[in-house]
Amino acid sequence: MKKKILLFFTLIASFNLFANQTEKKSKKIDLTPTNTVFKLDLQKDALILGSALTLIATDIILSNIDNNVVHIDSKLNIDEVNKIDRILMRPYSKKFDLLGTGFELATAITPLVFLSVPTTEWTTIAGMYAETMLFAYGFKELAKAVFDRPRPYMYFDDFPIEEVQKGDWNSSFFSGHTTLSFAAATFTTYVFCKYKPESKWKIPVIATSYTLAAATAAMRILSGNHFLTDVAIGAVVGSITGLLIPFWHYVNPENPMGVIGDTDSAYLSVAPTALCFTVKL
């Protein structure tokens, strides 16, 4: 565990130095027209993608450092679980597991609603969505690599032996399905409301997106794969990611030149202690 944490902070600190130097030296290169709601920018998007890929690379390295699969042949002691998480603990259910994956995939395709916007915007939306999902994926994978937490089904009889053999039984914190679902739902909600603030479809889009995300979280609990706190943290991380990535690309009406990432919008900082977003409205 100490090796994991030390390597994690070292990689993040190294990338922070590289990112800051790049930002100081690079010139802004716009990838989209100025007459738009959101804009891509080569410098800023390289920083975002670099941060996301750093998270994913760190997870891969940490997983290779500590790749010993621990096998157990009996259920764990339920008394070791905190009182809050114990309330909704469930044994494993293949049916709810599959349903959770289905709801996750349904949430992931909610950005198809943006087929209704001009085709000139599709590249920008696709770019922002890719960054959002990569960041959300990187966060949840890194957490699973650093923190060992048995899944709820391990505290019941008849837990899935195949999951124990793969080592996945110890990757409960935090819920990846929930993280990705809420990232997609928040992204769809925020971007749609910016493109079509007066649309009669705004409420249905918001309701559908978050209903699917909430259903994903519920299925992860009912399937015995996650605790309540796992899905709660996943929902928070996913929502923050789904909001801040497009927010960082939003073109402020008071900024007609379309400059993004300045002091009037948002700033991303990767530091040795945390990945921080500063948002100024």
Buried (B, 14 or more C-beta within 10 A) or exposed (E): EEEBEEBBBEBBBEBBEBBBEEBEEBEEEBEBEEEBBBBBBEBBBBBBBBBBBBBBBBBEBBBEEEEEEEEEEEBBEEEEBEEEBBEBBBBBBEEBBEBBBBBBBBBBEBBEBBEEBEEEBEEBBEBBBBBBBBBBBBBBBBBBBBBBBBBBBBBBEEBBEEBBEEBBBBBBBBBBBBBBBBBBBBBBBBBBBBBBEEEEEBEEBBEBBBBBBBBBBBBBBBBBBBBBBBBBBBBBBBBBBBBBBBBBBBBEEEBEEBBBBEEEBBBBBBEEEEBEBEEEE
